[in-house]
Amino acid sequence: MEPFGEALRRLRLRAGLSVREVARRATCGKSYVSDLEHGRRRGPSMPVAQALDKAVGAGGELVALASVVANLTNGADAVEGDGDEVRRREFVGLTGAALFDAVLSPSDDSARAGGAIEALAEILVDHAPSSGGPMDLPSLVTAVRAAKRNYQACRYSHPSPAGLSVYGSLLLRGAIAATHSGERHTITEFLDEAAEAGARLGHEGNHMWTAFGPNNVLCHRVNIAIRLGDAGAAIEYARQVEIDKLQANERRAGLLLDTSRAFLMRGQHEKALHILRAVGDLAPQEIAGRAAPLRLVRDISATAPPTLRREAREYAASFGVDA
């Protein structure tokens, strides 16, 4: 039987597509596609296989191959029996403890003792240190990498929506943390794995209060691209987001603010202002009184070309911003 990665490469070359283009069409990372082709990853989940199949015009060949691989894997995993559930619980407990150690103050014994998935999800939603001290970002990155390794070692075939959502959110948190030290390889690794979790979940949900899903992963790609100074990539990812599927106006506004910032970084002031106005119409509270959005308003107003300067300054003045 032809390995999945070799089949993917053959079909991609037949279609005359680059790895980057296949990744874009399938809404996954370039490194993820490359790892599949070179056998550095196990076969993808069925939703990802379907996306890749469509991307290269395989006519169902990759889907069929992924199904065979999955059946073989399930047979091997069945030998483990009930151990999968034990490993799943161990993953949640160990990851929760590691994340608490990285994020909360060391003296918070009651929090660190928690091993339930609810405790981990709570930290993913609201991770401010209880002591008011700074977050230990390197430790958080290390904890996420260890959690990723432990999760993949579980090898269970049907993770719950809650498990996928918590795992995906953990990876996204790790990717954000990694941007502070510019660890591009780590960022790509975490984002690609989060995209895989989002594809397996298959929808925008709010399991364990995480608001995790495929579009949420894309929103993080947009934000991280901006943090890394790559406005072009941010805009490309933003165009892939199905914004109507984002469940909260706050999240939609955040995406639009990031997109406006990306256009400003490219000197496209008119588009930046147009998108900023859309945020003001959708959720004005996401601009007023918030430092980062107000700084964006000020930056657009201060650097706008003469043809747009008056409009930009009038809009800035409506929020009490002096350019």
N, C-alpha and C positions, 0 to 999 in steps of 0.2 A: 504494500500500500504506500502510495506517495505521501510523504509527510506534509502536513498542512502548510508549513512555511514554504516548502519548495513549490507546492501548487500555487500558493499566493504569488510568489515571485514569477513563476512561469506565466500566469494569467495577467499579471501586471505588465510584464514586458510585451506580451502579445497585444495588449491594449495600448502600448506606447505611453504608459503613464510613469511618472516619477513616484518615488516613495512619498515625497511631500504632497503630491496631488492626491494620491490614494488616501493618505491620512486626512487631508482636508475634506474629501468627499465622505469619508466614513466617520468624521468628527472624532478622531482620536489622534494621539501624538505620533509624530514622525518616528521617534525612537521606538515606539511600541510596534509599529509596522516592521521596522528594520529588525527588531528582536525576534518577531515571529518568523520572518524570512530566514534568519540565520539560526533558528532553533534554540534561541536563548529563552524562549517562553513556551509554556504548554499551549495547546490549542485554545483559542478564545471561547468565550461563552457564545451561546447561540445568537443573541442579539448583535454582538460584535461581528460574528461570522456572517450574518445576514447583511450587515452594513458593508463589510468588505466585499462580499459577493456582488452586491449592487454596484459598488465603487469601480470594480474592474470588469463588470459585465460578464460574470462567470456563469450566469444562467442557472444558478442553483448548485453548481459543482462544489463550491467551497462550503455551502450549507450542508450538503450531504457528507462531505469529508469530515466536517466538524462534528456531525452527529455520530459518525463511526468512532472518532477519537473519544468523544464524550462517553459512549457506551463502553469502550475499552477501559477508560479511566474509572468509570463507575464500578466496573467489575473488579478492578484492582482495589478500589477503596472499600468495597464490600467486605473484603477480608478483615478490615479493621473493626467492623461491627459497630457496637455502641461507643467505641472509643472516640468517634467523631464528636459526639455531644460533650464528652469530657473535655476534649481539646478546645471545643468552642467556649466552654465555660472558663477554662484556663486562660484562653486568649483575652476574654473580656476582663477577667480579674487582673491579670498581669499588666495589660495595657492600661487599664484604669489606674492601677497603682503607679505605673511609670509616668502617666500624664499628670496625676496629682503631684508627684514628686517634682515634676518639671515646672508646674504652673503655680501651685499653691505654696504657701510658706511651709518650711520643714516642720514647724511646730503643730501643724494642723493634723493631729493624729486621727481624729474622728473621720476626717475626709479620706485620709490615706487608707484607712481600714476598709473603706467601701470597695466592694468588688463587683457590684451589680452593673448591668448595662445602663440602668437609669442614671447611676452616678457618673459614668463616663459621658453619657449624652449631656448631662447637665453642665459638665465642664466644657464641652464643645460649644454649647450655646452661650454660656457666660463664664469666661475664663479669667476674669480679672483677679489678680492675686489678692487674697483676703488681707494680707498684711500691708497692701499698698505699695509694696516694693516692686522692682522691675521683674519682668518675666525672664527666665533663664532660657533664651532662645536656642543656644546650642544643645542644651539638654532636651528641649522639646523635639528638635530635629532628630536627635539620637533615639528618643523614645518612639517617635513615629516610625523610624526605620525598623526598629526592633519589632514594633507591633505589626508592620507590614510583613516581615519575615515570619512571625508567629502565625499570622492569619493565613498566609499562603500555605504554611505547613499543615494547617488543619485539613485541607483538601476535601472538605465536604461539598457535595454537589448542589445542594439546594439551600443556600443561606437565606435567612429570613429578610424581609424588607427592612426591618429594624436593624439587623446586623449589618447589612450592606450600607444603610444610611449612616450609621455611626462610624463604620470603617471608612467610608468615603469622606465624611466630614473630618475625621482625624487626619486623613491624607492631605486634605485641603488646608487644614490648619498648619500642618508640617510644611507644606509648600510656601505658605505665606511667611512662616518663620525663616525658611531657608533664603528668602529674598534679602533678608537683612545682612547676610554675609555673602550674597551673590553666588551661592552654590548652584550654578545653572544645571549641572547634572542631577543633583538631588531634586531640584524644582521639577525638572522634566520627568524624573522617575515617579515622583509623588502625583503629579498632575495626570500622567498617563494611567497610573493605577486607579486614580479616582475616576477617570473617564470610563475605565473598564467596569468599575463598580456601578457607575451611573447607567451604563448601557445594560448591565445585568438587572438593575432595578427597573429600568424601562419607563419611568414616569417621574414627574415632579411630585414628590410627596413631602409630608412633614412628620415622618416616622421619628419617634423619640425627639420631637421638636427640632429637628435638624434642618428642615427645608431643603433636603438634599435631593438632587436629581441631575440628569444630563445637562440641562440648561444652567443649573447652579454651578456646575464644573466650568462651563464656558464663561460664565461671569467672573469666576476666579482667574481664568486664563487672561481675560481682558485686564483685570486689575493688576495681575502680576506682570504682564507685558509692559504696562505703563510704569510700574515700579522699576523695571529693568531698562526703561528708556526706549522701548520698541513700540512706537506709536503705530506703525504699519501693521504689525501683528495684532495689536489690540483692536484696531478697526476691523481687521479680517475676522477675528473671533466674534466681535460684537455683531457682525452681520449674520453670523450663524445662529445667534440666540433667538429662540421663539419667545419673544418678550411677553406675549399674551399668556404663556404657560407659567410665568413666574407668579407666585401666589400672592405676593404682597406688593402694594405700591412702593413701599420703602425699598424693596429689592429692585423693582423696575427703575426707580429713581437713581439708585446707586449705579446701575449699569449705564444709564444715560449720562450721568455725571462723569463717569470714567470715559465714556465715548466722546463727550464734549472735550475733556482734557486731552484725549488722543488727537483730535482734530486741531486743537490749539497748538499742540507740540509740533504738528506738521505745518503750522502757519495758515491753516484754513479757518480763519476767524468767523466767516459767515456761517459755515456749518456748525462750528463750535457754539456760536450764539444761538442759532436756531434750535439746537438740541437742548441747550441750557434753558431756553424759553419753554420747551416742552416739559422739562422737569418742574419749572415754576407753575405750569398749568396742572400737572399731574399731582404733585406733592410739594407745595410751596414751603411746608414746614421742614423739608429736607435741605432747603437753602438757608432760610432765615435763622440766624443765631448759631449756625454751624461753621466752624472755622474753615474747614477745607473747601466746602462749596463757595463760601464768601470769598475765599482767596482766588478761586477759579473765576468768579464774577469780576473781581478786581483785575486779574491778569488779562482777561479778554478785553476789558474796557481800556486798560492802560496800553495795550499793544495793538489795538485794532487799527487797520489802515484808515486814512482820512474819510473814505467813502462810507465807512461803517462806524466811525468813532462816535458820532452823535447818538445814534441808536443804542450803541453799547453803553455809553455813559448814562443815558436816560434809564436804561434797564438796571444798571448798577445802582443808580440813585433810588430806584424803587425799593431797594433792599437796604438803603442807608449806607451804601458803599461809595466812598470818594475815590475816584481814579486819579 
